[in-house]
């Protein structure tokens, strides 16, 4: 695992120290052990963990400024929040998920790894936004929902001048075309589209800048962002 991590990080031009490498190994062991009790991830091999979880999460690092506050919407097994925090201790990260067992796992992982200024919260994104409106510099989310729905979850949480970073696969362009209205309504503008490959699979980071206040109507409750996307 140690050599797999070092080789992958070197190939991606990401520099981490030995303690950070050990943290990723410890997190993998804890993830796999907990995964035996309830489903956190379908990825269980060391190689896939490194490339599809760790490396994929870390591709956003160049677009995240030092010391910012981040909310990870639908963090699940901790991606991208935990890798971003391990790689960048200066970040202040809040991870939210609607499944209480996943949140318990994340808080145990945070404590085990000794991560400061990191917390996991049991909440639905549309409810969390009511009390934390425009409270974060950056909102990140990976494998949660189609882009229009995802932006309705993320935009209200993001400060004006902040960023929404959406991790997407090969359907990114199609999702972008379908989300033009949502991008406008939620006060966003697409700043950067960064394409990269993981195990011959095309992945994309869509980085939006929050230009204007998101109307108070959003996010809608009662699962409307999924049932009736903008």
C-alpha positions in Angstrom: 0.0 0.0 0.0 2.8 2.4 0.9 4.5 2.0 -2.4 1.3 2.1 -4.4 0.4 5.4 -2.7 3.8 7.0 -3.2 3.9 6.0 -6.9 0.4 7.2 -7.6 1.0 10.6 -5.8 4.3 11.0 -7.6 2.6 10.4 -11.0 0.0 13.1 -10.1 2.6 15.5 -8.9 1.2 15.6 -5.3 3.7 15.9 -2.5 2.8 14.3 0.9 5.0 13.6 3.9 5.4 10.2 5.6 2.9 11.0 8.3 0.2 11.8 5.7 1.0 8.6 3.8 0.5 6.6 7.1 -2.8 8.4 7.7 -4.1 7.2 4.3 -3.0 3.7 5.1 -4.7 3.8 8.5 -7.9 5.2 7.0 -8.0 2.4 4.4 -7.7 -0.2 7.1 -10.5 1.4 9.1 -12.7 1.9 6.0 -12.3 -1.8 5.0 -12.9 -3.1 8.6 -16.1 -0.9 8.9 -17.2 -1.9 5.4 -17.7 -5.5 6.7 -20.4 -4.3 9.0 -22.3 -2.0 6.6 -21.8 -0.7 3.1 -19.5 2.3 2.8 -17.8 1.5 -0.6 -17.7 -1.1 -3.3 -13.9 -0.4 -3.7 -11.9 -2.7 -1.5 -8.6 -3.4 -3.2 -5.6 -1.3 -2.3 -5.0 -0.2 -5.9 -8.6 1.0 -6.4 -8.7 2.7 -3.0 -5.6 4.7 -3.9 -6.6 5.6 -7.5 -10.4 5.8 -7.4 -10.8 7.3 -3.9 -7.6 9.0 -2.7 -6.1 10.3 -6.0 -9.5 11.3 -7.4 -10.3 13.3 -4.3 -7.0 15.1 -4.3 -7.2 16.3 -7.9 -9.2 19.3 -6.5 -6.2 20.5 -4.4 -4.9 23.1 -6.9 -8.3 24.8 -6.9 -8.6 25.2 -3.1 -7.0 28.1 -1.4 -5.2 27.9 2.0 -7.2 27.9 5.2 -10.6 28.0 3.7 -13.8 26.5 5.1 -15.2 23.5 3.2 -18.4 21.6 3.3 -18.5 18.2 1.8 -22.1 17.4 0.7 -23.0 13.7 0.9 -19.5 12.6 2.1 -20.5 8.9 2.5 -17.3 7.0 3.2 -15.4 10.2 3.5 -14.6 11.2 0.0 -13.4 13.7 -0.9 -13.4 15.3 2.6 -11.0 13.0 4.5 -8.3 12.9 1.7 -8.5 16.7 1.3 -8.1 17.1 5.1 -5.2 14.7 5.4 -3.4 16.3 2.5 -4.2 19.9 3.6 -4.3 20.2 7.4 -5.0 23.9 7.1 -8.5 23.3 5.7 -11.5 23.5 7.9 -13.9 20.7 6.8 -17.5 19.9 7.6 -18.8 16.7 6.1 -22.5 16.1 6.0 -24.4 12.9 5.2 -28.0 11.8 5.7 -27.0 8.3 6.9 -26.2 8.3 10.6 -24.0 5.2 10.5 -21.8 6.9 7.9 -21.5 10.0 10.1 -20.6 8.0 13.1 -17.9 6.3 11.0 -16.5 9.6 9.8 -16.3 11.1 13.3 -14.5 8.0 14.5 -12.1 8.3 11.6 -11.5 12.0 12.4 -10.7 11.1 16.0 -8.5 8.1 15.1 -6.5 10.2 12.6 -6.2 13.2 14.9 -7.7 15.6 12.4 -8.3 19.0 13.8 -11.0 21.4 12.5 -12.9 18.6 10.9 -16.4 17.3 11.8 -19.1 15.1 10.3 -22.8 16.1 10.8 -25.9 14.0 10.3 -28.2 16.1 8.1 -29.8 16.4 4.7 -28.2 19.1 2.6 -31.5 21.0 2.1 -32.0 21.1 5.9 -28.4 21.9 6.8 -28.5 24.9 4.4 -31.3 26.6 6.4 -29.0 27.2 9.3 -25.7 27.5 7.4 -26.7 29.6 4.5 -23.7 30.9 2.5 -21.4 29.9 5.4 -18.6 28.1 3.5 -15.8 29.2 1.2 -15.9 26.0 -0.8 -18.5 23.3 -1.3 -17.3 19.9 -2.7 -19.3 16.9 -3.6 -18.6 13.6 -5.3 -20.9 10.9 -6.7 -24.0 12.4 -5.0 -26.5 13.5 -7.7 -27.0 14.9 -11.2 -25.5 18.3 -11.6 -28.7 20.4 -11.5 -29.7 18.7 -8.2 -26.2 18.9 -6.8 -25.9 22.6 -7.5 -29.2 23.2 -5.6 -27.7 21.5 -2.6 -24.3 23.2 -2.8 -25.0 26.8 -3.9 -27.0 27.9 -0.9 -24.1 26.8 1.4 -21.4 28.7 -0.5 -20.4 32.3 0.2 -20.6 34.8 -2.6 -17.1 34.7 -4.1 -16.7 31.1 -3.1 -16.6 27.9 -5.1 -18.6 24.8 -5.8 -16.4 21.9 -6.9 -18.3 19.0 -8.5 -16.6 15.7 -9.2 -18.1 14.2 -12.3 -17.4 11.3 -14.7 -17.5 11.1 -18.4 -21.1 12.6 -18.5 -19.8 16.0 -17.3 -20.5 17.8 -20.6 -24.0 16.4 -20.9 -24.8 17.3 -17.3 -23.4 20.8 -17.9 -25.7 21.3 -20.9 -28.7 20.1 -18.8 -27.8 22.4 -15.9 -27.6 25.8 -17.7 -30.7 27.1 -16.2 -29.8 25.9 -12.7 -26.3 27.5 -13.0 -28.0 30.9 -13.7 -30.7 30.6 -11.1 -28.4 29.6 -8.3 -26.0 32.5 -9.0 -23.1 30.5 -10.3 -20.6 30.7 -13.2 -18.5 27.9 -14.5 -14.9 28.9 -14.0 -12.8 25.8 -14.8 -13.4 22.3 -16.2 -10.5 20.0 -15.4 -10.4 16.7 -17.2 -8.2 13.7 -16.1 -8.1 10.0 -16.3 -8.3 7.3 -13.6 -7.7 3.8 -14.8 -8.6 4.8 -18.3 -11.9 6.3 -17.1 -12.5 10.0 -18.0 -13.2 12.1 -14.9 -13.9 15.8 -14.6 -13.8 18.5 -12.0 -16.4 21.3 -12.6 -15.4 24.4 -10.6 -18.1 27.1 -10.3 -17.7 30.5 -8.8 -20.6 31.9 -6.7 -21.2 35.3 -8.3 -24.6 36.2 -6.8 -26.8 35.3 -3.8 -28.9 32.1 -4.3 -32.6 33.0 -4.0 -34.0 32.0 -0.6 -36.4 29.6 -2.2 -33.5 27.2 -2.6 -32.8 24.5 -1.7 -36.3 23.2 -1.8 -37.3 20.6 0.7 -39.2 17.3 0.5 -36.7 15.9 -2.0 -37.8 18.3 -4.7 -34.2 18.9 -6.0 -34.1 15.3 -7.1 -37.8 14.9 -8.1 -38.1 18.2 -9.9 -34.6 19.4 -10.9 -34.3 23.0 -12.2 
